[in-house]
Amino acid sequence: MELTPTLITLIVTTIELMVCLYCAVVLWRQRKGMPDHSRLVLALGAAHCVLTSLLKYRSLITSPTQTIYHEVLQPAHLSLGMLSVLLILAYAVAVVRPEWFRSWRSTLVFFSPGVLFMGVYWITPSWTHLYSFSDIQANIGEVNVLIRAVQFFVIVGYCIFLLFRMVNIRETGVGSLWVRNYILGTLGLLTLVTLFSYFHFYILHYTHQICVAVFYAYWTYYELTERVYTTPSNLSSSVVERTDEMQQNTDYRRFINFDERVSSLKLFTQQGISRDDLCRIMGTDRTTFSRIISEQSGCKNMSDYLNRKRLDYAAQLMREHPDYSISAILSDSGFSSRSNFYRLFSERFGMSPTDYQQLQ
């Protein structure tokens, strides 16, 4: 069977449809009882992708011999793309500023540029057909072409402006790693959707659809399993209690995954490992990292945690390799100071490393 553009479009669209439909259903069913609207907003974003996939099916059925991407800057595609961009960025706002979505006026402000552009598309009787970037350049003097050519830059710039105005990491407590990952993912999607809006390259369309499926699958998993929720003061006590329990469970899972990785990779043996390195491994900011370490490990701080791992590993080496010298053991286990090693080992095991080794 020959892989024609139409067949590839059908396959990729089916993948996007199934993944986004699953994400939308799961998020919608588990939206209740949450302290913010993040699951609802993310579900709407995934449902929007389901809608666009169904519209692509319709185009394939009505015009089986013509690819749905035969034009660039199509008003219908631009409207759907704008709404997708706004919903993706709306999820970030729902996470870092949950109180912001409690006002319909604020929601209207957020979506007003997209509504404005879509209104222009609906009331305009005819549009110049554009089939390549060269056509855009040749007709840029026409108002309808100019509006379409600049609209993505206006929308993206407006959303970024709103995010910078509303998002303060220190105030909201949202981890910097979360912000970095979400911004990188969003910028990647924005880059792809902008490129395939201006250039007639099939590979851009297919790559964008697969990336959309991966994007919603990843953030749905994160929302349902890893997310730590902020708790506004005006929520009921039952919701607050549930949020506290969810956060404790999330902290526990994070610590277990982190501890397993530290142990399996023997990261504690690296003398140059920093707090920032460990924060990136856990996926949190410094404040959250310190809190999880103290609450979940029983250690006072990061140094105490690392030293305990080193001491346990040193004792393991003594049991498995009784012929090793103390100098080799303290070096292999990550200690840089002999006196510090002797002091901490005696405190933990009640005897010196030499005595412990002789008992093995």
Legacy VTK file of the C-alpha trace (Angstrom):
# vtk DataFile Version 3.0
C-alpha trace
ASCII
DATASET POLYDATA
POINTS 360 float
0.000 0.000 0.000
1.388 3.366 -1.037
1.703 5.965 1.703
0.014 8.926 0.048
-0.348 12.304 1.854
-4.056 11.527 2.337
-3.336 8.143 3.944
-0.624 9.571 6.211
-3.000 12.361 7.226
-5.642 9.753 8.088
-3.216 7.713 10.212
-1.750 10.679 12.095
-5.188 12.255 12.615
-6.461 8.975 14.082
-3.566 8.871 16.545
-4.206 12.476 17.611
-7.952 11.813 17.913
-7.648 8.697 20.091
-5.036 10.155 22.454
-6.803 13.497 22.913
-10.217 11.838 23.294
-8.877 9.599 26.065
-7.256 12.577 27.819
-10.405 14.694 27.547
-12.646 11.943 28.964
-10.316 11.053 31.852
-9.765 14.697 32.839
-13.472 15.525 32.574
-14.496 12.564 34.745
-11.964 13.509 37.459
-12.527 17.271 37.431
-14.828 17.447 40.465
-13.566 18.137 43.958
-10.431 19.845 42.718
-9.310 23.157 44.234
-8.908 24.786 40.812
-10.161 24.530 37.213
-6.958 23.120 35.725
-8.418 19.712 34.813
-11.449 21.329 33.232
-9.303 23.679 31.136
-6.932 20.890 30.084
-9.926 18.699 29.186
-11.346 21.492 27.020
-8.008 21.817 25.243
-7.908 18.081 24.512
-11.572 18.144 23.413
-10.764 20.984 21.041
-8.098 18.785 19.422
-10.709 16.032 19.088
-12.968 18.518 17.285
-10.214 19.555 14.877
-9.456 15.880 14.165
-13.122 15.243 13.334
-13.110 18.250 11.000
-10.053 16.803 9.259
-11.950 13.539 8.802
-14.803 15.499 7.263
-12.451 17.215 4.847
-10.941 13.889 3.861
-14.407 12.427 3.209
-15.719 15.397 1.202
-12.504 15.854 -0.797
-10.727 12.470 -0.853
-8.435 13.449 -3.732
-7.368 16.784 -2.241
-5.304 17.197 0.908
-6.835 19.419 3.583
-3.592 21.407 3.678
-3.777 22.723 0.108
-3.937 26.362 1.292
-1.939 28.439 3.763
-3.470 30.947 6.189
-6.952 29.504 5.763
-9.373 31.452 8.008
-10.977 28.246 9.355
-7.602 26.715 10.233
-6.421 29.979 11.772
-9.509 30.222 13.985
-9.032 26.691 15.282
-5.311 27.288 15.746
-5.908 30.470 17.744
-8.375 28.749 20.036
-5.911 25.891 20.557
-3.147 28.336 21.502
-5.399 30.167 23.952
-6.553 26.940 25.620
-2.971 25.694 26.001
-1.892 28.927 27.654
-5.109 29.026 29.690
-4.059 25.791 31.428
-0.869 27.463 32.672
-2.932 30.330 34.056
-5.347 27.898 35.720
-2.397 26.286 37.506
-0.476 29.351 38.649
-3.453 31.687 39.153
-6.437 29.468 40.018
-8.415 32.411 41.366
-8.193 34.161 38.007
-10.716 31.816 36.352
-13.390 32.555 38.933
-14.360 35.747 37.106
-16.129 35.584 33.741
-14.764 39.035 32.952
-11.203 37.792 33.325
-11.951 34.822 31.086
-13.405 37.156 28.476
-10.294 39.329 28.626
-8.105 36.298 28.070
-10.041 35.032 25.039
-11.061 38.427 23.565
-8.273 38.641 20.904
-9.228 35.247 19.514
-12.918 36.154 19.546
-12.077 39.426 17.763
-10.127 37.736 14.984
-12.731 34.998 14.529
-15.421 37.678 14.326
-13.512 39.352 11.508
-13.282 36.026 9.686
-17.011 35.376 10.010
-18.199 38.784 8.779
-15.775 39.063 5.865
-17.511 37.825 2.674
-14.439 36.612 0.773
-10.759 35.882 1.286
-7.833 35.740 -1.079
-6.790 32.134 -1.628
-3.137 31.571 -0.731
-1.262 28.416 -1.699
2.319 29.216 -0.683
4.455 31.674 1.241
5.172 33.404 -2.078
1.441 34.095 -2.448
1.469 35.711 0.994
4.350 37.981 -0.006
2.722 38.869 -3.321
-0.628 39.816 -1.718
0.536 41.251 1.618
-0.849 44.649 0.639
-4.394 43.344 0.829
-6.060 43.905 4.189
-7.445 40.362 4.480
-3.989 38.878 3.841
-2.256 41.259 6.244
-4.715 40.427 9.044
-4.055 36.706 8.636
-0.301 37.191 8.359
0.055 39.050 11.672
-2.673 37.444 13.775
-0.555 34.679 15.319
2.112 37.136 16.403
-0.580 39.316 17.987
-2.215 36.378 19.802
1.035 34.871 21.057
2.400 38.257 22.136
-0.828 39.052 23.973
-0.860 35.724 25.825
2.795 35.995 26.823
2.126 39.523 28.093
-0.774 38.263 30.223
1.287 35.402 31.604
4.116 37.694 32.620
1.599 39.987 34.279
-0.146 37.217 36.185
2.517 34.609 36.864
4.819 35.172 39.812
6.609 31.947 40.712
7.505 33.052 44.220
3.931 34.050 45.022
2.242 31.007 43.528
4.749 28.396 44.700
4.795 26.734 41.283
8.098 24.944 40.751
10.477 26.494 38.253
10.939 23.093 36.591
7.192 22.876 35.916
7.218 26.356 34.396
10.279 25.566 32.270
8.868 22.292 30.953
5.480 23.785 30.157
6.948 26.845 28.451
9.278 24.684 26.339
6.433 22.383 25.317
4.132 25.290 24.525
6.765 27.151 22.529
7.446 24.010 20.523
3.770 23.669 19.606
3.480 27.384 18.837
6.489 27.197 16.550
5.031 24.263 14.631
1.534 25.721 14.309
2.968 29.046 13.113
5.258 27.398 10.563
2.583 25.203 9.023
0.206 28.168 8.884
2.669 29.993 6.606
4.401 27.169 4.734
2.914 24.291 2.764
5.085 21.435 4.149
3.306 18.182 4.999
5.953 17.112 7.513
5.146 20.167 9.664
1.473 19.177 9.847
2.209 15.588 10.803
4.868 16.544 13.339
2.495 19.050 14.942
-0.301 16.480 15.284
1.991 13.914 16.921
3.442 16.581 19.240
-0.084 17.639 20.253
-0.915 14.039 21.177
2.307 13.700 23.194
1.734 17.104 24.837
-1.747 16.255 26.119
-0.761 12.722 27.126
2.166 14.021 29.181
0.292 16.827 30.932
-2.739 14.638 31.586
-0.460 12.143 33.336
1.192 14.987 35.254
-2.146 16.514 36.245
-3.520 13.214 37.538
-0.428 11.793 39.263
2.259 14.394 39.975
0.538 17.731 40.330
0.703 19.568 43.683
-2.334 21.808 44.099
-2.394 25.230 45.679
-5.283 25.781 48.071
-7.160 29.115 47.933
-8.416 30.352 51.288
-12.079 30.448 50.246
-12.422 26.688 49.637
-14.421 24.479 51.952
-12.617 22.534 54.658
-13.383 19.180 52.965
-11.628 20.291 49.805
-8.698 21.611 51.814
-8.348 18.270 53.601
-8.473 16.425 50.313
-5.883 18.753 48.840
-3.550 18.175 51.801
-3.909 14.416 51.402
-3.262 14.649 47.651
-0.159 16.725 48.279
1.163 14.246 50.853
0.636 11.375 48.416
2.309 13.343 45.645
5.256 14.220 47.885
5.642 10.578 48.858
5.660 9.407 45.218
8.136 12.105 44.298
10.468 11.168 47.117
10.282 7.428 46.368
11.082 8.021 42.680
13.837 10.453 43.623
15.339 8.143 46.251
15.325 5.176 43.870
17.121 7.206 41.227
19.706 8.523 43.686
20.366 4.975 44.900
20.438 3.266 41.495
22.790 5.855 39.977
24.796 6.225 43.226
24.486 9.995 42.919
25.437 10.395 46.583
28.984 9.275 45.722
29.465 12.387 43.557
31.077 14.981 45.785
30.280 17.820 43.380
26.542 17.201 43.211
24.593 20.345 44.123
21.183 21.153 45.517
20.087 22.428 42.101
21.108 19.107 40.527
18.955 17.215 43.024
16.059 19.656 42.568
16.089 18.958 38.836
16.077 15.227 39.481
13.102 15.520 41.845
11.385 18.032 39.554
10.755 20.741 42.150
12.029 24.099 43.276
14.450 24.461 46.212
11.783 25.179 48.816
9.642 22.181 47.870
12.730 19.971 47.651
13.850 20.850 51.183
10.347 20.289 52.557
9.950 16.882 50.890
13.399 15.721 52.051
12.705 16.696 55.661
9.152 15.277 55.703
9.648 12.066 53.728
13.213 10.941 54.515
13.362 11.713 58.235
16.587 13.652 57.649
17.129 17.231 58.732
18.294 18.510 55.349
19.931 17.550 52.071
23.399 17.069 53.590
21.995 14.790 56.261
20.169 12.775 53.593
23.267 12.406 51.382
25.480 11.474 54.320
23.043 8.775 55.407
23.084 7.293 51.909
26.892 7.417 51.920
27.153 5.759 55.323
24.806 2.939 54.350
26.775 2.409 51.154
30.084 2.431 53.077
28.728 -0.222 55.439
27.586 -2.277 52.448
31.082 -2.088 50.939
32.601 -3.269 54.205
30.266 -6.262 54.299
30.786 -7.196 50.663
34.504 -6.351 50.442
36.195 -6.846 53.855
39.590 -6.511 52.184
38.946 -2.899 51.141
40.907 -0.210 52.974
39.069 2.457 54.943
40.529 5.103 52.641
39.106 3.373 49.558
35.714 2.909 51.214
35.302 6.523 52.313
36.414 7.690 48.856
34.085 5.323 46.990
31.127 6.262 49.186
31.522 9.985 48.499
33.234 11.340 51.616
36.036 13.859 51.221
37.052 14.110 54.889
38.361 11.119 56.886
37.563 12.727 60.225
34.040 13.580 59.137
33.535 10.022 57.902
34.707 8.524 61.224
32.516 10.890 63.250
29.328 10.310 61.233
29.908 6.563 60.993
30.326 6.245 64.761
27.173 8.283 65.368
25.125 6.095 63.024
26.455 2.610 63.840
27.775 3.086 67.376
31.327 2.030 66.498
34.223 3.192 64.375
34.579 2.065 60.728
37.621 -0.016 61.719
35.690 -1.882 64.418
32.723 -2.402 62.091
34.993 -3.804 59.400
36.649 -6.218 61.816
33.261 -7.678 62.708
32.546 -8.632 59.121
LINES 1 361
360 0 1 2 3 4 5 6 7 8 9 10 11 12 13 14 15 16 17 18 19 20 21 22 23 24 25 26 27 28 29 30 31 32 33 34 35 36 37 38 39 40 41 42 43 44 45 46 47 48 49 50 51 52 53 54 55 56 57 58 59 60 61 62 63 64 65 66 67 68 69 70 71 72 73 74 75 76 77 78 79 80 81 82 83 84 85 86 87 88 89 90 91 92 93 94 95 96 97 98 99 100 101 102 103 104 105 106 107 108 109 110 111 112 113 114 115 116 117 118 119 120 121 122 123 124 125 126 127 128 129 130 131 132 133 134 135 136 137 138 139 140 141 142 143 144 145 146 147 148 149 150 151 152 153 154 155 156 157 158 159 160 161 162 163 164 165 166 167 168 169 170 171 172 173 174 175 176 177 178 179 180 181 182 183 184 185 186 187 188 189 190 191 192 193 194 195 196 197 198 199 200 201 202 203 204 205 206 207 208 209 210 211 212 213 214 215 216 217 218 219 220 221 222 223 224 225 226 227 228 229 230 231 232 233 234 235 236 237 238 239 240 241 242 243 244 245 246 247 248 249 250 251 252 253 254 255 256 257 258 259 260 261 262 263 264 265 266 267 268 269 270 271 272 273 274 275 276 277 278 279 280 281 282 283 284 285 286 287 288 289 290 291 292 293 294 295 296 297 298 299 300 301 302 303 304 305 306 307 308 309 310 311 312 313 314 315 316 317 318 319 320 321 322 323 324 325 326 327 328 329 330 331 332 333 334 335 336 337 338 339 340 341 342 343 344 345 346 347 348 349 350 351 352 353 354 355 356 357 358 359
